[in-house]
Amino acid sequence: MDFDIDIDGWPADVEWDALTVRAHAALGTVEPALHNPRLTASVLFTSDADVHALNKEWRGKDKPTNVLSFPMLEREDLLDLAPEGPPEMLGDIALAAGTCAREAAEKGVPLETHATHLLIHGLLHLAGHDHVDSDAQAEAMEALEIAALAKLGIGDPYGDRN
């Protein structure tokens, strides 16, 4: 997958683009549909204000959040996408610097660790996974997140699984 990454207001001492690529590679081991070479995605590391505006405009929620995902392919279309052909936009992800930093501090983990989890979470949304309709759906998505994070040596962010 190719990424178009824009970084604004995040700590400059972290290679956010490399972190994004590593998160995707780990996730690809548990969600093979994301390994299609035609896929592209944009990732915006930005401010709470920018994510707040996106959340209000596109989701009708007048507040910031940690990560937003805007899929551009249906799950079935992603699964049916042939590896040969022109680039195909999977979608967009936006992460809010202040919210992510605050949550990382509350969890007692480095910002890079929390951001990796949120990138994996966002990429799973782009791949058609969700967690809002049922507990089973949420558990399945969390299991994929936990498995991908384990590939990176990052423990269970939910604290209730191996």
C-alpha positions, -999 to +999 in steps of 0.1 A: +000+000+000+012+035-007+005+062+018+001+100+013+011+112+048+008+148+061+021+157+095+012+189+112+016+196+150+029+162+160+063+158+177+091+161+151+114+136+169+092+106+156+092+093+121+054+092+117+056+080+081+078+050+090+055+043+120+026+042+096+043+018+072+053-005+101+017-005+114+004-014+080+029-042+076+020-057+109-017-054+102-013-070+068-002-102+085-037-106+100-058-088+074-043-099+040-068-077+020-047-047+030-016-061+011-031-054-023-004-034-042-030-012-058-042+003-026-034+039-015-045+057+016-040+091+031-030+097+067-033+131+083-014+136+116-030+169+127-045+190+155-075+184+176-091+214+160-088+199+125-102+165+136-130+183+155-140+201+123-139+169+103-159+151+130-185+178+130-187+181+092-188+144+083-202+126+114-223+154+129-204+152+162-193+185+176-161+173+194-126+161+187-119+124+187-086+104+186-089+090+151-113+093+121-115+069+092-132+076+059-134+044+038-138+048+000-142+011-008-169-013+004-155-045+020-167-067-008-150-044-034-118-045-014-119-083-013-126-085-050-099-060-060-074-077-084-037-070-077-031-057-112-045-024-124-045+013-115-042+026-080-073+024-058-079+048-029-088+028+002-096+059+022-084+086+046-074+085+083-070+116+105-053+115+140-057+143+166-024+152+183-037+165+215-063+138+221-039+110+212-012+125+235-037+128+264-049+093+259-014+079+258-005+097+290-037+083+307-028+048+296+008+052+306+022+044+271+044+063+247+025+084+221+041+062+194+025+031+209-009+046+211-007+062+176+003+028+162-028+012+178-050+040+164-035+037+129-042-001+130-077+007+142-082+032+115-069+009+088-093-018+099-121+006+095-109+014+060-109-024+053-145-026+062-143-037+099-164-021+125-172-023+162-205-005+167-232-029+157-225-058+181-203-071+208-192-099+185-182-074+158-162-054+184-145-085+197-135-096+162-120-061+154-102-059+187-087-094+182-073-082+148-058-051+165-043-072+193-028-097+169-013-069+147+001-050+177+017-082+190+036-085+157+052-052+167+059-062+203+030-040+216+008-055+243-030-057+243-043-021+245-076-033+259-059-052+288-082-081+288-067-106+263-034-125+258 
